[in-house]
Structure formats: structure tokens, C-alpha cells
Amino acid sequence: MLGQLADFFRLWWGLIYWNTRKTWFQLRRGRSTCPCQSPSDSGRAFETHCEACISWARPARFRRVCPLLVDTKDGLRCSADTAQVRPFWLRAFGFYGGAMLAVYLTGAIVVFAFLRYVGYPVSIVHVALPPLWHRVVETRSWFFLNRSSQAFTKGNTSEGLLYLASAYEFDPGNYAAGMSLAKHFQVTQPSRSDQVFEKLMRDHPDKRSATAQDWFRALLSRGSFERISTLARDEILEAPAHGGVWLRALFFATRQTGGDAPLRAILAARTPQAQLWHPLIDIELLVRAGRKAEAIAALNRPMPANATPFDLYYRIDTLIDLREIFPALDLLGKYTTFLARDPQAANTLLLKAYALGSSRSLVPQVETLLEQPFNASLATLVSAHVIRYPNQQVFLKLWEKFQREPLPLTVDNVGAWFSVLCAAGAVGDQARLQEISARLKQASATPFMGLTVVEAFFRGDSARKDAVSFLPILPLPMDVTYALFERYPTPGPGGRLRTPAR
């Protein structure tokens, strides 16, 4: 056994050593002695001993290094004349290559077995082929992502976050893991949430628009208006898709902060996507400067040929804010077809105009709207209006519809349920507030402690008076979130509550 072990190591050493010596011998072409043949022999084939194999436990094993060694009637002899002694590098490479391949495949099988034992759904092909190793990393990432989902379902938030962070760390290219991590961090670790969102924007330019919108929702729920202003400005200048949505966000955020710098940055830009919004920004700055007559004159100018739906929405909305109710309604009636593509926006403006100008028409208009089949969009529309302009009678009409045609408590409808909850709180209807809260808690798989915070806020028992105190924990539609900020603004720099900049 010791002899076999010794010969085994001599083989791997000899493949390099003797081939190197023979190569040097060939290069010297007779100017040096043969490294492996016995110098006392003739040097002729089949007569000359091989000195290289003498130290081996079984000299015949040396033929794995040099096939020139053969058996003769007189024993082992070299089958080549001295001048023909040559190296066998292909044989050496074959041995080393085969050994490395065997070690590699053994390692791959061991790794594959370990990964499958742990639970990773990997294939042996993914483990064995280097070009597919990224699939192993991706599989590990999806494994931890699945584990995080299971942990969140069981209510193990800290465990779920740990798995989720591991999923994104293993595969930063896993967009789903990164997005989920950013959303889960937005309440407990907002700064880390913003870092992940920034990285997703940078690493996945093809998903920039969707990422920016999700980031905006997270920032809005936290009241991070400075960052919203920067994000909205950049999206308008660099990625003009959904420009109207971003301009609305920019107007809203800068009204909260009181800063006009992002608006003026867009005015200074001369790109086509920026110039499209210059007229609306000019009007907004006139309104903020208190130049009401000039603003109204600009709002009443004919619509430009390249006007967008938001252009019309902003004109009508601003006229209503300036209490130019009839011009606003005339404009709304003139462009009914134009706004037909977004009936939600048109009805929002109509209810607002009636609430601020013709309250007698408000309830009949709400009744007309509620004659439609009840759905999440309709519940959201009326709830947002009630939050902005509390009206007990309007809320009761909504509640009656909500009771007659209850919405299934599904993922698609949960935002509408929370919207009605906030509407009940906004009008001070504590009984309905508690009833909806109880039904939501009953439907939740885990204790929804956040609802207690919401109830305390609307009862007036909360120390904070701004909507940010509960918005990050509620899955609310965008317009309801806007409405809550307008009704319950965040504190300004001096600690006082902000009011809309109108």
C-alpha cells in the first residue's frame, strides 16, 4: 500500500519533471546527456535500461509517464534510441486534465447534493456548467425570497426581512426581491428603503418608470416632500412618460415645502419634454405670487394644440381653487369628450366645484354617481371627496351604497375599504369607523395594530395631528392619500401645520 501511494505521487511529479527534462534534452540536440536512459548502456532501442523508473515500487508503472518503456525478454527497456527520446506533454495534460475534471465533477456533485438538501431547487447542469452558475445564485435568491414570503405570511416580520435582505444580497439583479425589500423597509427603515429604490432605479433602467412610481408612493406616505420634489423633477426632465402625473406630484410637494426651485429648474430647461409644461408652471407661480387676475387670464386662454389631459385638469382645478366656479364648469362641459378618457378625474372636479360653489347640487350629483354599480374606483372617488370636504350627508349616501353592495375584501378592494374607513373618520362618524375597523381586523390573518392608531387619530386621541402618523401603514389609493394630506397637512419648519398653498 505504501509503495502504491508513493508511486501515485511519483506519477504526478514525474509527468512534469521528466517531460521538462526530455524537452530540454531535445532542445539541446545532443549537447546534453539523456536524462532518463542509463549512461552505461548502448543507448540503442530495446537494449537500454530506464534510470527514471528505478526508484518506483513497481517500475512498470512508469509507462504512464513515458510509453517508451516496454517489456522485453530481458526486462523493462527503453524502446527508443537515445536521439529519439522525447517528452509526452499531451499525456501529461491528459492526466492532469482528467484529474481536474474528476475533482471538479465530484465537487459539483457534492455542492449539488448539499444545495438540494438545503432546499434550493437547482439543477446539476446549473452547478456543473460555469456559464450557468448565475442561475445558482438566482435560485438561492428566489429560495430566500420564498422563505421571506412564508415568514411574512406567518407574521414573522423580522425573520421575513432577514430572508428578504439575503435574497437581494445574493442576487442584486433580482428586481422583485429588491422592490419587496424597499417596500418593507419604508416604515421601519426609510433611509435604507430610499437607498434600495435608488439602486433599483440605477440597476434596472428598463423598469425606471415603475420603480419611480413605487418610490413616489413610499415617499408620499411618509411625507418626504423634498425627495418627492427631486424625484418628480428628474422624471419630468429625464423620463417624460407620465409627465402629467409627475407634474401634479411636483406641484403638490412644492406646495408643502414652500419651495419653487424645482419648478424653476424645469422652466430653465429647454428640452421638448420640459417646455411642454412651461405654461402650467407659469400659471402655478402666478397663483403662488398672489397675482390672481393674471392667473385667471392665463387659465382662460384657449387650450394649446399639444395640450395633455393634465393640462385641462389643472386649469379646471385651479379655477375652482380661485373660486371661479362657473368658468370651471363651462370648461369642464366644453371638454367632456376630452375628459371622458378619465371619468374619475372629471367626477372629482365636478364634486369639488359643487362643494365649493353650489352645495345644493352636490348631494344629487353624488346620488347620480352612486347609481352606478359599486366598485373600488367609485368608493375611492367619493371617499376622497368626503375627506377633502367633510359632509355627513354625502358620507351617509356612500355608506348606504357600501352596505347594499359590499365589496369583497380582496387585494384589489382593500384600498377602497381603508378609504371608506378614513372617510368615516373625517366626518367624525365614530360608530361606522369602529365598525369598519372591526371588520378589517376580523378579516386580517394577524393582529392589525395599525388600525388602533388610525382610530385614535380620528378620535383626536393621538398626539400628532398630521396624516403621516398613520399613512405608511395603510394601503390607500393615491387620490385618498393626497386628500388626507390636504385635510391633515404635515407640520411646517416652525412646527405649525401647513395649509395648501392657494
Residue pairs with C-beta under 8 A, 6 or more apart in sequence:
2 57
3 57
3 58
4 57
6 56
6 57
7 56
7 57
7 58
7 61
10 55
10 56
11 61
11 64
11 65
11 95
12 95
12 96
14 52
14 62
14 65
15 65
15 91
15 92
15 95
15 96
16 92
18 35
18 36
18 52
18 65
18 66
18 87
19 65
19 87
19 88
19 89
19 92
20 87
21 35
21 36
22 35
22 36
22 85
22 86
22 87
23 87
23 89
24 32
24 35
25 32
25 33
25 34
25 35
25 85
26 85
26 86
26 87
30 83
33 39
34 43
34 82
34 85
35 52
35 85
36 50
36 51
36 52
36 66
36 78
36 85
37 43
37 48
37 49
37 50
37 51
37 78
37 82
37 85
38 48
38 49
38 50
38 51
41 47
41 48
41 49
42 48
43 81
43 82
44 81
45 77
45 78
45 79
45 80
45 81
45 84
46 70
46 72
46 77
46 78
46 79
47 77
48 77
48 78
48 82
49 76
49 77
49 78
50 59
50 62
50 66
50 68
50 69
50 76
50 77
50 78
52 62
52 65
52 66
53 59
53 60
53 61
53 62
53 69
53 76
56 62
59 69
59 76
60 69
60 71
60 76
62 69
63 69
63 70
64 91
64 95
65 88
65 91
65 92
66 88
67 88
67 91
68 78
68 79
68 80
68 85
68 86
69 76
69 77
69 78
69 79
70 76
70 77
70 78
70 79
78 85
80 86
105 128
108 124
108 127
108 128
109 124
111 127
112 122
112 124
112 127
112 128
115 122
115 127
115 136
115 140
116 122
119 143
120 136
120 139
120 140
120 143
121 139
121 143
122 135
122 136
122 139
123 135
125 132
126 132
126 133
126 135
126 136
126 139
127 133
127 136
137 170
137 171
138 171
138 173
138 174
140 167
140 170
140 171
141 167
141 168
141 170
141 171
141 174
141 177
142 167
142 174
143 167
144 163
144 164
144 166
144 167
144 170
144 177
145 163
145 164
145 167
145 174
145 176
145 177
145 180
147 163
148 159
148 160
148 161
148 162
148 163
148 164
148 167
148 180
149 160
151 157
151 159
151 160
151 163
152 160
152 184
153 445
155 445
155 446
160 184
161 181
161 184
161 185
164 177
164 180
164 181
164 184
165 181
167 174
167 177
167 181
168 174
168 177
168 178
168 181
168 196
171 177
172 178
172 199
172 203
173 203
175 200
175 204
175 207
178 196
178 199
178 200
178 203
179 200
179 211
179 214
181 196
182 193
182 196
182 197
182 200
182 214
182 215
182 218
183 193
183 214
183 218
185 192
185 193
185 196
186 193
186 218
186 221
186 222
186 472
187 472
187 473
190 218
190 222
190 224
193 218
194 215
194 219
194 227
197 211
197 214
197 215
197 218
200 207
200 211
201 208
201 211
201 212
201 215
204 211
208 239
209 235
209 239
209 241
209 242
212 231
212 235
212 239
213 242
213 245
215 231
216 228
216 231
216 232
216 249
217 478
217 481
219 225
219 227
219 228
219 231
220 228
220 249
220 471
220 478
220 481
220 482
220 485
221 468
221 471
221 472
221 474
221 476
221 481
222 468
222 471
222 472
223 256
223 466
223 467
223 468
223 471
223 485
223 490
225 253
225 254
225 256
225 257
225 490
226 253
226 257
228 249
228 250
228 252
228 253
229 250
229 253
229 254
229 257
229 259
229 262
230 262
231 249
232 246
232 247
232 249
232 250
232 253
232 262
233 250
233 262
233 265
233 266
235 242
235 243
235 246
236 243
236 246
236 247
236 250
236 266
236 273
236 274
236 277
237 265
237 266
237 269
237 271
237 273
237 274
240 273
240 276
243 273
243 276
243 277
243 308
243 310
244 308
244 309
244 310
244 311
244 313
245 310
247 277
247 280
247 281
247 310
247 314
248 310
248 314
250 262
250 263
250 266
251 284
251 314
252 482
252 485
253 262
254 260
254 262
254 263
254 501
255 288
255 500
255 501
255 502
256 485
256 489
256 490
256 498
256 501
258 492
258 498
258 501
260 285
260 288
263 281
263 284
263 285
266 274
266 277
266 278
266 281
267 274
267 278
267 281
267 282
269 275
276 306
276 308
279 298
279 304
279 311
280 310
280 311
280 314
282 298
283 295
283 298
283 299
283 314
283 315
283 318
284 318
286 294
286 295
286 298
287 295
287 318
287 321
287 322
287 502
288 501
292 322
295 318
295 322
296 319
296 322
296 324
296 327
299 315
299 318
299 319
299 322
299 324
299 327
300 327
303 311
303 312
303 315
303 335
304 311
309 338
309 339
309 341
309 342
309 345
312 331
312 335
312 338
312 339
313 339
313 342
313 345
313 349
315 331
316 328
316 331
316 332
316 349
316 353
317 328
317 349
317 352
319 325
319 327
319 328
319 331
320 328
320 349
320 352
320 353
320 356
320 357
321 502
322 502
323 356
323 357
325 353
325 356
325 357
325 358
326 357
328 349
328 353
329 350
329 353
332 339
332 346
332 349
332 350
332 353
336 346
339 345
339 346
340 346
344 377
344 381
344 479
347 369
347 381
348 381
348 384
348 385
348 479
350 365
351 362
351 365
351 366
351 381
351 382
351 385
351 389
352 385
352 388
352 389
354 361
354 362
354 365
355 362
355 385
355 388
355 389
355 391
356 389
362 391
362 394
363 393
363 394
363 397
366 382
366 394
366 397
366 398
367 397
369 378
369 381
369 382
370 378
370 382
370 397
370 398
370 401
372 378
373 405
374 401
374 402
374 404
374 405
374 407
375 407
375 416
376 407
376 412
376 413
376 415
376 416
376 477
377 416
379 398
379 402
379 407
379 416
379 419
379 420
380 415
380 416
380 419
380 477
380 479
380 480
381 479
382 394
382 397
382 398
382 423
383 398
383 416
383 419
383 420
383 422
383 423
383 480
383 483
384 419
384 477
384 479
384 480
384 482
384 483
385 394
385 483
386 394
386 395
386 398
386 423
386 426
386 427
387 422
387 423
387 426
387 480
387 483
387 484
387 486
387 487
388 483
388 486
388 487
390 426
390 427
390 428
390 487
391 427
392 427
392 429
395 423
395 424
395 427
395 429
398 420
398 423
399 420
399 424
399 429
399 432
402 420
407 413
407 416
407 417
409 417
409 439
409 440
409 443
414 475
415 475
415 476
415 477
415 480
416 477
417 436
417 440
418 440
418 474
418 475
418 476
418 480
419 476
419 477
419 480
420 436
421 433
421 436
421 437
421 440
421 454
422 454
422 458
422 474
422 476
422 480
422 484
424 432
424 433
424 436
424 458
425 433
425 454
425 455
425 457
425 458
426 458
426 487
428 458
430 458
430 459
433 455
433 458
434 455
437 451
437 454
437 455
440 448
440 451
441 447
441 448
441 451
450 470
450 473
450 474
453 462
453 469
453 470
453 473
454 470
454 474
456 462
457 464
457 469
457 470
462 469
465 488
465 497
466 488
466 489
466 490
466 491
466 497
467 481
467 484
467 485
467 487
467 488
467 489
467 490
468 490
471 481
471 484
476 484
486 500
488 497
489 497
489 498
489 499
489 500
490 497
490 498
491 497
491 498
492 498
